Amino acid sequence: VSGMTCGHCADSISEEVGDVAGVMAVDVDLAAARMVVRSHGVSDYAVLAAVTEAGYTATRS
């Protein structure tokens, strides 16, 4: 995840991704600029779109 500069950024991403139907858990690591999402039946596209909606950029790794 790029563009995060503070804890509020991480919280915003976590909240937006957490609102996606089927997402069970979101762990955003500000220091590592990484996010781990646990979900059931959620596409990568839906997660990436939620990150974009929050105002940030993410790539799948």
C-alpha positions in Angstrom: 0.0 0.0 0.0 1.5 3.3 -1.0 0.6 6.8 0.2 0.2 6.0 3.9 1.9 8.5 6.2 0.2 8.0 9.6 -2.0 5.8 11.7 -5.1 7.6 10.5 -4.2 6.5 6.9 -3.9 2.9 8.0 -7.2 3.2 9.9 -9.0 4.6 6.8 -7.8 1.8 4.6 -8.7 -0.8 7.2 -12.2 0.6 7.6 -12.8 0.9 3.8 -11.6 -2.6 3.1 -13.4 -4.0 6.1 -16.7 -2.7 4.7 -16.3 -5.0 1.7 -18.8 -7.9 1.9 -17.0 -11.1 2.7 -13.9 -9.5 4.3 -13.3 -11.1 7.7 -10.2 -9.3 8.9 -7.8 -6.6 7.7 -4.3 -6.0 9.1 -2.6 -2.8 7.9 1.1 -2.4 8.8 2.0 1.2 8.4 5.8 0.7 8.9 6.0 -2.0 6.2 3.4 -0.4 3.9 1.6 -3.8 3.8 -1.9 -5.0 4.2 -3.1 -8.6 4.8 -6.8 -9.3 4.2 -8.6 -12.5 5.3 -11.8 -13.0 3.4 -14.3 -15.5 2.0 -15.1 -15.1 -1.7 -13.7 -11.6 -2.1 -11.9 -10.8 -5.3 -8.5 -9.0 -5.4 -10.2 -6.4 -7.5 -12.8 -5.6 -4.8 -10.0 -5.2 -2.2 -7.9 -3.0 -4.5 -10.9 -0.9 -5.4 -11.6 -0.3 -1.7 -8.1 0.9 -1.1 -8.4 3.2 -4.1 -11.7 4.5 -2.7 -9.9 5.3 0.5 -7.4 7.4 -1.5 -4.4 5.1 -1.6 -2.7 2.7 -4.1 -2.2 -1.0 -3.6 -0.7 -3.9 -5.5 -1.2 -7.6 -4.9 1.9 -9.5 -3.8 
